[in-house]
Amino acid sequence: GEKYLINILRGQLAMRNEEYDKAIELFELAMDGRRVSDTDCYDILSVCMFKQGNTDEAVALLDTVCESSGNHVHHFLLYDMYMYLGDFKAAGNTLQRYKSLCGVGALDDTYSFLYAEFLMNSGKGLVAKKIAESVASPDGERLCGIIELMYRQKGKAIRIFKKLIRKQSEFIDNYSWLSLVLYLKGLNAEAQEYAKQGL
């Protein structure tokens, strides 16, 4: 009802102000008596815990939500938390669980992108690149550019990021990546020009 929405809004405001204790208290009030599957507040609550440094508690809460909720979006946040913590095995298991629950395959862009990112961070860049190439969104191309940079293929990376800038001139990350690659290639003036364009 109305009390639930007020507590959610107050909790979000507290979170924005980095008052995580207050935010947690308000989200717990909002969820009082609700089943896990009834609300998405658990995502926000787990982020508050995570930002406080209570990473084990945040991960455990989100893992419970993933097990009992019909909303599979929770898996993406749990995956991000594991990646941030450097627990690649748990991140991979979370992706596999998402894949099983949702019945997704190689044509699911979200899963393919995250799986390629996972492989890249696990040191399997060439396999990651193959999967990233299958992602239809610009995110897949961006990941390919990053992988090319990892393998010191600066010319290929430059071509990819310039193409992305033509497609998505408003996306600042493309300028940042291109500036970095140009700088590493010794093209400082061009790197500075793209860095300015990205501001």
Buried (B, 14 or more C-beta within 10 A) or exposed (E): EEEBEEBBEBBBEBBEEEBBEBBBBBBEBBBEEEEBEEBBBBBBBBBBBBBBEBBEBBBEBBBBBBEEBEBBEBBBBBBBBBBEBEBBEBBBBBBEBBBEEEEBEEEBBBBBBBBBBBBBBBEBBEBBBBBBBEBEEBBBBBBBBBBBBBEEBBEBBBBBBBBBBEEBEEBEEBBBBBBBBBBBBEBEEBBEBBBEBBE
